[in-house]
Amino acid sequence: MLDLPRWRVILCLAAALFGLVFTLPNALPDNVLASLPDWVPHQRLNLGLDLQGGSYLQLEMDTNALKTERLNNLVEDVRRTLRDLPVDFSALGMSNGAVTVRITDPAQIQNALAALQKLNQPVAAGVRELSITTAPDQRILLSVSNQALTAETVKAVDQDIEIVRRRIDALGTKEPSIVRQGADRIVVEAPGESDPERLKDVIGKTAKLSFQMVDTSVPPAEAAAGHVPPDAVLLPNDEGGVLLVKRLEIVSGEMLTGATQGFDQNGRPDINMRFNGQGAQRFGDATSQNIGKRFAIVLDNRVISAPVIQGAITGGSGEITGNFTIDTASNLALLLRSGALAAPLTVIEQRTVGAELGADSVRAGELAGIIGLALVAAFMMLAYGGVFGGVAMVGLVVNMLMVVAFMTVGGAALTLPGIAGLILTIAVAVDANVLIYERIRDEERAGRKPALAIDTGFTRARVSILDANITTLIAALILFEFGAGPVRGFAWTLSIGVMTSVFTALFITRLLIVLWYRTSRSKQLPI
């Protein structure tokens, strides 16, 4: 019958208190919230891009650059493998999307094939990374399989998402949204960031750093004319010229543990770096073995500095000097701290939402919510009377408090579609009350006493409520999984609202109606 277990009462009070406490900071002015004690929750609901204003970027990964880099690495792997064997070879390079090499002695082709097969790693069950075949004129062809390129693209996009997140976090942007879209695209939403060009400057640079020795085996004029050794590469420098450097990297950017903007002995902006253990050892060995020679600091295939090694640098730290301003040095230090992109990203779409437009959206959403709540309240009062209609509205208010509280605690961003989800939640929550009240009416018409009608009404309506809301929740979860941006915001808000509306209908509403009946002992239900 109409029992009131203590656990049910405590659960309902705790839910209502949770909703009130964690929703309240969103309604308080800044000065009032700041004056509250530290133990009082201060966290507020984050507003999305369309409500707060900010920048939107859609980025596309350069998969061709990713493939080219993979083939360049494969060229170096082939060169090292054949030299270690040793096998005489020539004409090593890339041709038509594959790596080709000519084995000088026909008798060594099988040995070379066996050695190169060790480079062929599995990427999936029964699938190898490389296709290695022979061709006329004692040549061996190595190409990267499509499966391997697809797997590498997925991995590269995941890595770039994390790198982009670190870079944006370092700018101080609050709660950015960075998600994959399709196979090779990333969508960035940065609420509160009104300058998309600043985002593009920070996000768009690959920031791949390496330290490589300068190659002096060929005079600069010959190198510029195209006479470049196979183990060297000609790169542009910041002085408008070119410089020949060894392909072998002494230290790479992945070995950095820190990078900060500082000043050199002449007071010019520079970048101070710290290496991890491996990087410190390799940098120390290279500088101690090449005193008097030049090494190049290469950033995104451009030499930004090429100092002469004056002595061994064994302390695990160093500095990058160049034609920096404080801003450019700070930005470069930020990029180096966050790491290099796995592949370049190109901006294919950008939008800016002004703060005024966001404020208009907030006001429109508030107005829509108030109107919706007022109309629902009027309907419930007219259809089910002041008592039952009032109970439904109290449950609805608790429901909305719980939704906002959960979104605040969870760090979710409220978007304009999210407001639509909140308004839809009002209808979903009231729908459960309608099912309960109509069932109670039916039970009373069947001749059951008020207490039995209430109890039976809740019991028999429970299955319909759960069935309707579970199907809605499944649809919302599908939208969240496969949707992007605004669709995910709508689905997230609706999912929370569905779960809280079931709770308020089956627990809060029942508690209030039972309390009313125990107090009034009415002989007939006013419904």
Number of C-alpha atoms within 10 A of each C-alpha: 9 16 10 12 9 8 9 14 14 11 13 18 13 12 19 19 15 16 22 17 15 23 26 17 21 17 9 13 9 11 8 9 18 12 8 11 9 9 6 11 15 18 16 19 20 19 21 28 29 26 27 24 24 24 23 23 22 20 23 21 22 16 19 11 13 18 18 14 14 14 21 15 12 21 20 16 14 21 19 12 17 18 12 10 11 12 16 14 19 12 12 18 18 18 12 7 12 20 20 23 22 21 21 16 11 11 10 15 20 12 13 20 15 10 16 18 13 9 16 16 12 12 16 11 6 6 13 16 19 23 13 18 12 16 11 7 10 16 19 20 17 23 19 20 14 11 15 18 17 14 13 18 21 15 12 18 25 16 17 24 20 16 21 23 20 17 22 23 15 14 14 11 15 15 20 21 16 19 19 18 17 9 12 18 19 23 21 23 24 27 26 22 25 18 12 17 12 12 20 16 10 19 26 17 18 21 25 21 24 20 24 23 22 22 24 14 11 13 12 16 9 10 20 16 8 9 13 19 16 13 12 18 17 23 15 15 19 12 11 6 10 16 19 24 27 20 18 14 14 19 21 17 19 17 17 23 18 16 23 19 20 19 16 13 7 6 8 14 22 25 22 19 20 18 23 14 13 13 21 21 16 16 23 19 15 21 22 16 12 16 13 13 16 20 23 25 24 24 21 14 17 18 26 19 20 22 14 15 17 13 13 15 17 16 12 19 19 16 15 21 20 15 13 16 12 15 11 14 23 19 19 22 23 22 25 25 22 24 25 22 23 24 23 22 23 18 16 10 11 16 13 19 19 18 19 12 14 21 15 14 19 19 13 14 21 14 12 15 18 13 13 16 18 13 12 19 18 14 13 22 19 12 14 18 16 14 17 22 24 16 22 29 24 15 27 28 17 21 29 23 22 26 24 25 24 21 20 21 14 10 14 18 21 26 27 21 22 23 23 18 22 25 23 18 25 22 16 22 27 21 17 23 30 20 18 26 23 15 20 27 19 15 19 21 11 10 10 15 14 20 21 15 23 25 17 21 21 22 15 14 20 17 10 14 23 16 11 14 21 16 11 15 20 12 15 22 17 12 17 21 13 10 16 16 19 18 17 21 25 24 25 24 29 29 25 21 28 26 18 22 31 21 17 27 26 20 17 26 23 22 21 18 17 17 15 15 16 12 9 9 12 12 10 10 18 12 17
